[in-house]
Amino acid sequence: MIEERHAHLLKGLGTSFRNLTVYERSEAMLKLSGKRTCICHPNAFWRTLWDVFMLVLVLYSAWSIPLIVAFRPTQPVWWVIIEFCVDAMFLLDVIINFRTAYRDVERHELVEEYTPIMWNYLQSWFIIDFVACIPFELIVAAAQGGYDPLSGTAGDQLAVVGVVKIVRLLRLSRVIKFLNNKVNFAIANAAGAVQLIGIVLFLTHWMACAFATLQQWQL
């Protein structure tokens, strides 16, 4: 436990230590020890904001990827730039996850050492997160040659390769579960209703794109 590993620091905190949250305990002990690390606490306020931001990007991907695959729209430069920025944010999220502490369920403690954090992430969500941030369409385009990424036009092969990014949707369950733990009970019902409406809207969007894709294959 954290209390056992840092027992020599608890005297400086006094009896108020037991009234602190896990996050406050960790911050207080780091302050007393004079050591600051690059490990992020999972309950840190900025980490929660980042998870909300990544949820927005996942929802954007859930809307844009089926649309691009089904209709091959001509993308203006600003849209292409947004796509590049989204890929960069997913890559940055992988780096942040390598530096985010996690709770060991078996030992009931917060793991803040880099090596266990790294192995835990590699064995859980790393592959999905890494695949989600790879710009496959740019790699294929570079291999084929003759494609300007800022032109906003893509062939059938590039559009189909881009669908690999649909694995980003697997992150929805993880992020939503994390945010649900932070939702106040008073607004839990409202949050559940919003989730249900969102699921219906996105299912409708995906089905429409799927029908459009099937119609193009039949022509």
Backbone as JSON, one array per atom type, in Angstrom:
{
  "sequence": "MIEERHAHLLKGLGTSFRNLTVYERSEAMLKLSGKRTCICHPNAFWRTLWDVFMLVLVLYSAWSIPLIVAFRPTQPVWWVIIEFCVDAMFLLDVIINFRTAYRDVERHELVEEYTPIMWNYLQSWFIIDFVACIPFELIVAAAQGGYDPLSGTAGDQLAVVGVVKIVRLLRLSRVIKFLNNKVNFAIANAAGAVQLIGIVLFLTHWMACAFATLQQWQL",
  "N": [[0.84, -1.2, 0.0], [0.3, 2.35, -0.46], [0.49, 3.86, 1.87], [2.11, 2.26, 3.49], [4.5, 2.09, 2.07], [5.38, 4.67, 2.16], [5.67, 5.4, 4.81], [7.37, 6.89, 6.4], [6.88, 9.43, 5.64], [4.37, 10.13, 6.47], [4.21, 11.23, 8.98], [4.64, 13.91, 8.66], [2.27, 14.72, 7.61], [0.33, 14.35, 9.49], [-2.73, 13.69, 11.35], [-4.61, 14.4, 9.51], [-4.23, 13.05, 7.2], [-5.8, 10.76, 6.78], [-8.2, 11.81, 6.01], [-7.93, 12.68, 3.46], [-8.3, 12.42, -0.12], [-7.4, 9.76, -2.43], [-5.94, 10.84, -4.53], [-5.16, 13.32, -3.43], [-3.6, 12.4, -1.31], [-1.45, 11.2, -2.68], [-0.35, 13.43, -4.0], [0.36, 14.99, -1.79], [2.33, 13.43, -0.54], [4.28, 13.35, -2.52], [5.0, 16.01, -2.48], [6.1, 16.31, 0.08], [8.26, 14.57, -0.08], [9.79, 15.81, -1.9], [10.06, 15.05, -4.5], [9.17, 15.04, -7.86], [7.41, 13.54, -10.41], [6.85, 12.46, -13.83], [4.57, 11.05, -13.97], [1.16, 10.71, -14.36], [-1.72, 11.2, -12.37], [-4.65, 9.21, -12.44], [-7.03, 10.44, -11.64], [-6.61, 13.1, -11.86], [-7.47, 16.51, -12.56], [-6.91, 17.68, -15.09], [-6.44, 15.38, -16.52], [-8.94, 14.22, -16.65], [-10.24, 16.14, -18.21], [-8.79, 15.76, -20.54], [-9.61, 13.17, -21.25], [-12.29, 13.67, -21.82], [-11.95, 15.3, -24.04], [-10.74, 13.45, -25.81], [-12.86, 11.72, -26.09], [-14.6, 13.31, -27.58], [-13.12, 13.43, -29.97], [-13.19, 10.73, -30.71], [-15.91, 10.43, -31.21], [-16.12, 12.19, -33.36], [-14.57, 10.78, -35.23], [-16.19, 8.54, -35.47], [-18.25, 9.63, -36.91], [-17.03, 10.75, -39.25], [-15.37, 8.81, -40.57], [-17.02, 6.57, -41.61], [-18.5, 8.17, -43.38], [-16.59, 9.17, -45.22], [-15.65, 6.78, -46.34], [-17.97, 5.76, -47.52], [-19.01, 7.77, -49.29], [-16.87, 9.13, -50.44], [-16.18, 11.97, -50.36], [-15.15, 15.2, -51.64], [-12.64, 16.64, -49.92], [-12.16, 19.7, -48.31], [-9.23, 21.79, -47.74], [-9.07, 22.53, -45.03], [-10.45, 20.48, -43.79], [-8.86, 18.25, -44.3], [-6.57, 19.01, -42.87], [-7.62, 18.98, -40.29], [-8.04, 16.23, -40.03], [-5.39, 15.33, -40.0], [-4.55, 16.52, -37.62], [-6.2, 15.21, -35.77], [-5.2, 12.6, -35.95], [-2.68, 13.1, -34.87], [-3.37, 13.82, -32.25], [-4.37, 11.4, -31.26], [-2.04, 9.92, -31.28], [-0.58, 11.36, -29.39], [-2.14, 10.76, -27.19], [-1.52, 8.1, -26.76], [1.08, 8.34, -25.79], [0.58, 9.75, -23.42], [-0.92, 7.86, -22.02], [1.05, 6.02, -21.43], [2.17, 7.27, -19.34], [0.39, 7.42, -17.27], [-0.87, 6.64, -14.14], [-2.23, 3.58, -12.74], [-4.81, 1.59, -11.17], [-4.19, -1.19, -9.22], [-6.11, -3.92, -9.07], [-6.0, -6.31, -7.65], [-4.13, -5.92, -5.56], [-5.12, -3.63, -4.51], [-4.11, -0.98, -4.77], [-2.58, 2.08, -5.89], [-0.68, 2.14, -8.73], [2.27, 3.66, -9.46], [4.74, 3.5, -10.61], [6.93, 3.6, -13.39], [7.72, 1.35, -15.03], [5.89, -0.91, -14.37], [3.53, 0.41, -15.17], [3.97, 0.76, -17.9], [4.1, -1.95, -18.86], [1.56, -2.84, -18.15], [-0.06, -1.25, -19.79], [0.86, -2.01, -22.33], [-0.08, -4.61, -22.41], [-2.77, -4.32, -22.47], [-4.52, -1.95, -23.76], [-2.81, -0.93, -25.68], [-2.21, -1.88, -28.35], [-4.63, -1.49, -29.77], [-4.94, 1.3, -29.45], [-2.61, 2.21, -30.69], [-2.86, 1.31, -33.36], [-5.04, 2.83, -34.03], [-4.05, 5.38, -34.36], [-2.38, 5.39, -36.54], [-1.7, 6.73, -39.7], [-2.88, 5.19, -42.12], [-3.81, 5.62, -44.73], [-2.14, 7.61, -45.71], [0.31, 6.29, -45.74], [-0.13, 4.25, -47.62], [-0.68, 5.89, -49.81], [1.76, 7.19, -50.14], [3.3, 5.02, -50.88], [2.14, 4.34, -53.3], [2.43, 6.68, -54.76], [2.13, 9.88, -56.43], [0.02, 11.13, -55.15], [-1.53, 13.81, -53.61], [-1.8, 14.8, -50.38], [-3.11, 17.07, -49.5], [-4.91, 17.63, -51.42], [-7.47, 16.76, -51.06], [-8.86, 14.75, -52.26], [-9.47, 11.3, -52.68], [-8.76, 7.96, -53.71], [-10.58, 4.86, -54.26], [-9.17, 2.78, -53.01], [-7.63, 4.1, -51.05], [-9.64, 5.15, -49.47], [-10.86, 2.84, -48.47], [-8.73, 1.73, -47.04], [-8.52, 3.63, -45.07], [-10.61, 2.97, -43.42], [-9.7, 1.31, -41.51], [-9.2, 2.78, -39.31], [-11.45, 2.65, -37.86], [-11.24, 1.2, -35.62], [-10.9, 2.92, -33.59], [-13.33, 3.3, -32.41], [-13.58, 1.35, -30.53], [-12.54, 2.43, -28.29], [-14.53, 3.84, -27.15], [-16.11, 2.5, -25.2], [-14.32, 2.25, -23.07], [-13.64, 4.94, -22.43], [-16.18, 6.05, -21.9], [-16.99, 4.48, -19.74], [-15.1, 5.28, -17.85], [-15.77, 7.99, -17.56], [-18.35, 7.76, -16.6], [-17.96, 6.99, -14.02], [-17.43, 9.36, -12.85], [-19.67, 10.85, -12.99], [-22.18, 12.65, -11.41], [-24.6, 11.32, -9.17], [-27.08, 12.54, -9.25], [-27.39, 13.44, -11.85], [-27.2, 11.21, -13.3], [-29.25, 9.76, -14.61], [-29.99, 11.53, -16.65], [-27.59, 11.63, -18.08], [-27.49, 8.99, -18.95], [-29.68, 8.95, -20.68], [-28.81, 10.73, -22.66], [-26.65, 9.27, -23.69], [-28.03, 7.08, -24.79], [-29.56, 8.33, -26.81], [-27.46, 9.27, -28.39], [-26.32, 6.84, -29.24], [-28.38, 5.8, -30.86], [-28.49, 7.75, -32.9], [-25.92, 7.54, -34.06], [-25.93, 4.87, -34.9], [-27.9, 5.02, -36.86], [-26.6, 6.72, -38.68], [-24.37, 5.11, -39.39], [-25.66, 2.92, -40.59], [-26.86, 4.13, -42.8], [-24.58, 4.94, -44.23], [-23.52, 2.42, -44.72], [-25.47, 1.25, -46.41], [-25.21, 2.97, -48.59], [-22.62, 2.36, -49.41], [-22.91, -0.34, -50.16], [-24.65, -0.02, -52.31], [-23.01, 1.31, -54.16], [-21.18, -0.71, -54.71], [-22.78, -2.46, -56.12], [-23.27, -1.18, -58.47]],
  "CA": [[0.0, 0.0, 0.0], [1.04, 3.6, -0.5], [0.78, 4.29, 3.24], [3.2, 1.45, 4.01], [5.72, 2.41, 1.35], [5.79, 6.04, 2.48], [5.31, 5.61, 6.21], [8.22, 7.92, 6.99], [6.38, 10.74, 5.24], [3.05, 10.37, 7.02], [4.29, 12.06, 10.17], [4.53, 15.31, 8.26], [0.9, 15.02, 7.22], [-0.51, 14.34, 10.67], [-3.97, 12.9, 11.32], [-5.46, 14.81, 8.38], [-3.96, 12.18, 6.05], [-6.9, 9.82, 6.56], [-9.34, 12.53, 5.45], [-7.61, 13.07, 2.1], [-8.58, 11.47, -1.18], [-6.2, 9.07, -2.9], [-5.16, 11.79, -5.33], [-4.56, 14.3, -2.52], [-2.53, 11.72, -0.57], [-0.31, 11.05, -3.57], [0.24, 14.75, -4.22], [0.97, 15.45, -0.55], [3.55, 12.67, -0.3], [5.28, 13.82, -3.47], [5.44, 17.33, -2.03], [6.97, 16.14, 1.24], [9.49, 13.88, -0.47], [10.55, 16.69, -2.77], [10.22, 14.4, -5.8], [8.06, 15.19, -8.8], [7.59, 12.67, -11.56], [5.99, 12.75, -14.98], [3.45, 10.13, -13.92], [-0.11, 11.43, -14.16], [-2.74, 10.51, -11.58], [-5.85, 9.02, -13.28], [-8.11, 11.31, -11.2], [-6.23, 14.51, -12.0], [-8.5, 17.27, -13.28], [-6.55, 17.84, -16.5], [-6.57, 14.07, -17.16], [-10.36, 14.07, -16.95], [-10.51, 17.0, -19.37], [-8.21, 15.11, -21.72], [-10.48, 12.05, -21.61], [-13.46, 14.25, -22.48], [-11.48, 15.75, -25.36], [-10.56, 12.27, -26.65], [-14.2, 11.22, -26.39], [-15.08, 14.13, -28.69], [-12.41, 13.0, -31.18], [-13.72, 9.42, -31.09], [-17.23, 10.67, -31.81], [-15.86, 12.77, -34.68], [-14.14, 9.68, -36.09], [-17.37, 7.7, -35.72], [-19.05, 10.31, -37.93], [-16.31, 11.07, -40.48], [-14.79, 7.65, -41.26], [-18.01, 5.95, -42.5], [-18.89, 9.13, -44.42], [-15.54, 9.21, -46.24], [-15.6, 5.49, -47.02], [-19.19, 5.53, -48.29], [-19.31, 8.77, -50.31], [-15.65, 9.68, -51.01], [-16.4, 13.4, -50.63], [-13.98, 16.05, -51.83], [-12.39, 17.28, -48.64], [-11.4, 20.96, -48.36], [-7.93, 21.74, -47.06], [-9.24, 22.6, -43.59], [-10.88, 19.16, -43.32], [-7.67, 17.4, -44.33], [-5.72, 19.42, -41.75], [-8.27, 18.46, -39.08], [-7.77, 14.79, -39.98], [-4.0, 15.19, -39.56], [-4.49, 16.9, -36.2], [-6.84, 14.13, -35.0], [-4.21, 11.51, -35.87], [-1.63, 13.53, -33.95], [-3.91, 13.77, -30.88], [-4.44, 9.99, -30.85], [-0.67, 9.52, -30.98], [-0.24, 11.98, -28.11], [-2.86, 10.04, -26.16], [-0.74, 6.89, -26.48], [2.2, 8.76, -24.94], [0.04, 10.09, -22.1], [-1.31, 6.62, -21.35], [2.27, 5.41, -20.91], [2.57, 8.03, -18.16], [-0.77, 7.53, -16.39], [-0.93, 5.58, -13.14], [-3.42, 2.75, -12.77], [-5.11, 0.92, -9.9], [-4.05, -2.64, -9.19], [-7.32, -4.43, -8.43], [-5.68, -7.39, -6.72], [-3.44, -5.38, -4.39], [-5.87, -2.47, -4.05], [-3.22, 0.16, -4.63], [-2.31, 2.86, -7.08], [0.66, 1.87, -9.24], [2.82, 4.9, -10.01], [6.06, 3.24, -11.16], [6.83, 3.64, -14.85], [7.81, 0.03, -15.67], [4.6, -1.62, -14.31], [2.54, 1.13, -15.98], [4.26, 0.45, -19.3], [3.71, -3.32, -19.18], [0.1, -2.94, -18.04], [-0.65, -0.64, -20.99], [1.2, -2.84, -23.48], [-0.87, -5.83, -22.36], [-4.21, -4.02, -22.47], [-5.1, -1.15, -24.83], [-1.79, -0.3, -26.53], [-2.32, -2.26, -29.77], [-5.78, -0.79, -30.33], [-4.66, 2.74, -29.5], [-1.55, 2.47, -31.67], [-3.44, 1.14, -34.7], [-6.0, 3.91, -34.25], [-3.39, 6.65, -34.68], [-1.53, 5.25, -37.73], [-2.34, 7.25, -40.93], [-2.68, 4.16, -43.13], [-4.06, 6.12, -46.07], [-0.95, 8.33, -46.15], [1.35, 5.31, -46.01], [-0.45, 3.63, -48.91], [-0.55, 6.92, -50.83], [3.19, 7.4, -50.38], [3.8, 3.85, -51.59], [1.63, 4.39, -54.67], [2.96, 7.86, -55.43], [1.2, 10.67, -57.23], [-1.15, 11.57, -54.37], [-1.3, 15.0, -52.8], [-2.7, 14.67, -49.23], [-3.88, 18.3, -49.32], [-5.84, 17.82, -52.54], [-8.82, 16.49, -50.57], [-9.48, 13.67, -53.02], [-8.85, 9.99, -52.41], [-9.33, 6.88, -54.48], [-11.31, 3.83, -53.52], [-8.27, 2.01, -52.16], [-7.26, 4.91, -49.89], [-10.81, 5.27, -48.6], [-11.06, 1.57, -47.8], [-7.65, 1.59, -46.07], [-8.82, 4.52, -43.96], [-11.62, 2.41, -42.54], [-9.01, 0.63, -40.41], [-9.27, 3.66, -38.14], [-12.71, 2.42, -37.15], [-10.91, 0.59, -34.33], [-11.0, 3.96, -32.57], [-14.62, 3.2, -31.74], [-13.43, 0.45, -29.39], [-12.18, 3.24, -27.15], [-15.73, 4.46, -26.58], [-16.54, 1.82, -23.98], [-13.37, 2.55, -22.0], [-13.75, 6.34, -22.02], [-17.49, 6.28, -21.31], [-16.98, 3.85, -18.41], [-14.31, 6.13, -16.96], [-16.52, 9.22, -17.28], [-19.52, 7.41, -15.8], [-17.55, 6.94, -12.62], [-17.31, 10.72, -12.36], [-20.96, 11.51, -13.12], [-22.93, 12.76, -10.16], [-25.8, 10.48, -9.17], [-28.25, 13.36, -9.55], [-27.54, 13.63, -13.29], [-26.9, 9.93, -13.94], [-30.33, 9.41, -15.53], [-29.89, 12.41, -17.83], [-26.42, 11.18, -18.84], [-27.86, 7.76, -19.62], [-30.56, 9.29, -21.8], [-27.98, 11.33, -23.72], [-25.91, 8.17, -24.31], [-28.96, 6.3, -25.61], [-29.86, 9.11, -28.02], [-26.26, 9.27, -29.22], [-26.17, 5.52, -29.86], [-29.38, 5.7, -31.94], [-28.09, 8.64, -33.99], [-24.75, 7.0, -34.75], [-26.34, 3.66, -35.6], [-28.59, 5.47, -38.07], [-25.57, 7.23, -39.58], [-23.57, 3.99, -39.9], [-26.49, 2.12, -41.5], [-27.02, 4.89, -44.05], [-23.31, 4.84, -44.96], [-23.37, 1.03, -45.18], [-26.34, 1.07, -47.57], [-24.62, 3.72, -49.71], [-21.46, 1.59, -49.87], [-23.42, -1.52, -50.86], [-25.22, 0.42, -53.59], [-21.91, 1.59, -55.07], [-20.59, -1.98, -55.13], [-23.69, -3.13, -57.04], [-23.3, -0.46, -59.75]],
  "C": [[0.87, 1.25, 0.0], [1.43, 4.04, 0.89], [1.98, 3.54, 3.81], [4.52, 1.82, 3.36], [6.25, 3.79, 1.68], [5.48, 6.38, 3.94], [6.13, 6.73, 6.85], [7.77, 9.32, 6.63], [5.07, 11.11, 5.92], [3.09, 11.24, 8.26], [4.15, 13.54, 9.83], [3.12, 15.72, 7.89], [-0.04, 15.04, 8.42], [-1.76, 13.5, 10.49], [-4.86, 13.27, 10.15], [-5.28, 13.9, 7.17], [-5.15, 11.28, 5.74], [-8.11, 10.5, 5.94], [-9.11, 12.96, 4.0], [-8.05, 11.99, 1.12], [-7.28, 10.82, -1.62], [-5.32, 10.01, -3.69], [-4.46, 12.81, -4.44], [-3.44, 13.68, -1.7], [-1.26, 11.62, -1.42], [0.41, 12.37, -3.77], [0.96, 15.23, -2.96], [2.28, 14.73, -0.28], [4.65, 13.06, -1.27], [5.85, 15.16, -3.04], [6.41, 17.21, -0.86], [8.3, 15.5, 0.85], [10.37, 14.75, -1.35], [10.78, 16.12, -4.15], [8.97, 14.6, -6.63], [8.36, 14.32, -10.01], [6.66, 13.1, -12.67], [4.8, 11.8, -15.03], [2.19, 10.9, -13.56], [-1.06, 10.59, -13.32], [-4.01, 10.38, -12.42], [-7.01, 9.92, -12.89], [-7.76, 12.79, -11.27], [-7.23, 15.24, -12.87], [-8.16, 17.39, -14.76], [-6.66, 16.51, -17.24], [-8.03, 13.8, -17.51], [-10.75, 14.92, -18.16], [-9.96, 16.38, -20.65], [-9.08, 13.94, -22.18], [-11.75, 12.55, -22.3], [-13.11, 14.69, -23.89], [-11.31, 14.56, -26.31], [-11.89, 11.63, -27.0], [-14.8, 12.0, -27.56], [-14.42, 13.7, -30.0], [-12.89, 11.63, -31.65], [-15.08, 9.56, -31.75], [-17.08, 11.29, -33.2], [-15.44, 11.68, -35.66], [-15.3, 8.77, -36.44], [-18.28, 8.31, -36.77], [-18.31, 10.4, -39.26], [-15.84, 9.84, -41.25], [-15.82, 6.93, -42.14], [-18.43, 6.87, -43.64], [-17.87, 9.15, -45.56], [-15.5, 7.92, -47.03], [-16.8, 5.31, -47.95], [-19.34, 6.49, -49.48], [-18.08, 9.38, -50.98], [-15.78, 11.18, -51.3], [-15.07, 14.12, -50.89], [-13.77, 16.87, -50.57], [-11.63, 18.6, -48.84], [-10.13, 20.86, -47.53], [-8.11, 21.73, -45.54], [-9.67, 21.25, -43.01], [-9.69, 18.2, -43.27], [-6.74, 17.72, -43.16], [-6.3, 18.92, -40.43], [-7.98, 16.97, -38.93], [-6.34, 14.53, -39.51], [-3.87, 15.48, -38.06], [-5.11, 15.82, -35.31], [-5.89, 12.95, -34.85], [-3.12, 11.84, -34.86], [-2.11, 13.45, -32.5], [-4.01, 12.33, -30.38], [-3.05, 9.46, -30.53], [-0.22, 10.11, -29.64], [-0.93, 11.26, -26.96], [-2.14, 8.75, -25.78], [0.41, 7.22, -25.53], [1.72, 9.06, -23.52], [-0.35, 8.84, -21.34], [-0.11, 5.88, -20.79], [2.72, 6.09, -19.61], [1.41, 8.24, -17.19], [-0.81, 6.35, -15.44], [-2.22, 4.78, -13.27], [-3.6, 2.06, -11.42], [-5.0, -0.59, -10.06], [-5.22, -3.2, -8.39], [-6.99, -5.48, -7.37], [-5.04, -6.86, -5.44], [-4.1, -4.13, -3.82], [-4.95, -1.27, -3.78], [-3.02, 0.85, -5.97], [-0.87, 2.64, -7.51], [1.18, 3.12, -9.94], [4.24, 4.73, -10.52], [5.94, 3.06, -12.68], [6.82, 2.25, -15.48], [6.52, -0.77, -15.56], [3.52, -0.94, -15.15], [2.71, 0.78, -17.46], [3.77, -0.95, -19.67], [2.2, -3.5, -19.1], [-0.58, -2.37, -19.29], [-0.36, -1.47, -22.23], [0.33, -4.09, -23.56], [-2.37, -5.57, -22.43], [-4.64, -3.28, -23.75], [-4.09, -0.63, -25.84], [-2.0, -0.61, -28.01], [-3.47, -1.51, -30.44], [-5.51, 0.7, -30.48], [-3.62, 3.07, -30.55], [-2.07, 2.35, -33.09], [-4.35, 2.31, -35.04], [-5.32, 5.21, -34.67], [-2.48, 6.56, -35.9], [-2.27, 5.79, -38.96], [-2.13, 6.28, -42.1], [-2.84, 4.71, -44.55], [-2.86, 6.9, -46.61], [0.19, 7.38, -46.49], [1.12, 4.65, -47.37], [-0.27, 4.63, -50.04], [0.91, 7.17, -51.17], [3.8, 6.24, -51.15], [3.37, 3.85, -53.05], [2.21, 5.55, -55.45], [1.87, 8.62, -56.18], [-0.03, 11.12, -56.49], [-0.77, 12.75, -53.5], [-2.27, 14.96, -51.63], [-3.55, 15.91, -49.01], [-4.87, 18.55, -50.46], [-7.28, 17.58, -52.13], [-9.54, 15.4, -51.32], [-8.72, 12.38, -52.74], [-9.55, 8.93, -53.23], [-10.03, 5.87, -53.6], [-10.4, 3.08, -52.56], [-7.9, 2.79, -50.9], [-8.43, 5.03, -48.93], [-11.04, 4.0, -47.81], [-9.98, 1.35, -46.73], [-7.93, 2.45, -44.84], [-9.83, 3.96, -42.98], [-10.99, 1.65, -41.39], [-9.09, 1.46, -39.14], [-10.55, 3.47, -37.35], [-12.44, 1.75, -35.8], [-10.93, 1.63, -33.22], [-12.3, 3.86, -31.78], [-14.56, 2.26, -30.54], [-13.06, 1.21, -28.13], [-13.39, 3.84, -26.46], [-16.11, 3.83, -25.25], [-15.63, 2.16, -22.81], [-13.53, 3.98, -21.49], [-15.08, 6.61, -21.34], [-17.57, 5.66, -19.91], [-16.22, 4.71, -17.42], [-15.08, 7.39, -16.58], [-17.74, 8.94, -16.43], [-19.19, 7.36, -14.32], [-17.45, 8.33, -12.0], [-18.63, 11.49, -12.44], [-21.69, 11.51, -11.79], [-24.22, 11.96, -10.26], [-27.04, 11.27, -9.58], [-28.48, 13.52, -11.05], [-27.27, 12.32, -14.04], [-27.97, 9.55, -14.95], [-30.28, 10.25, -16.81], [-28.72, 11.99, -18.7], [-26.73, 9.89, -19.59], [-28.76, 8.0, -20.81], [-29.78, 9.88, -22.96], [-27.19, 10.24, -24.44], [-26.81, 7.36, -25.24], [-29.3, 7.03, -26.91], [-28.66, 9.12, -28.96], [-26.06, 7.95, -29.94], [-27.13, 5.36, -31.03], [-28.96, 6.53, -33.14], [-26.91, 8.06, -34.77], [-25.07, 5.7, -35.47], [-27.06, 3.99, -36.9], [-27.59, 5.95, -39.11], [-24.78, 6.09, -40.21], [-24.38, 3.14, -40.88], [-26.67, 2.82, -42.83], [-25.74, 4.81, -44.89], [-23.1, 3.43, -45.49], [-24.23, 0.77, -46.4], [-25.78, 1.79, -48.79], [-23.43, 2.97, -50.29], [-21.9, 0.36, -50.65], [-23.98, -1.15, -52.22], [-24.12, 0.73, -54.6], [-21.26, 0.31, -55.56], [-21.47, -2.69, -56.17], [-23.7, -2.46, -58.42], [-22.16, -0.89, -60.67]]
}
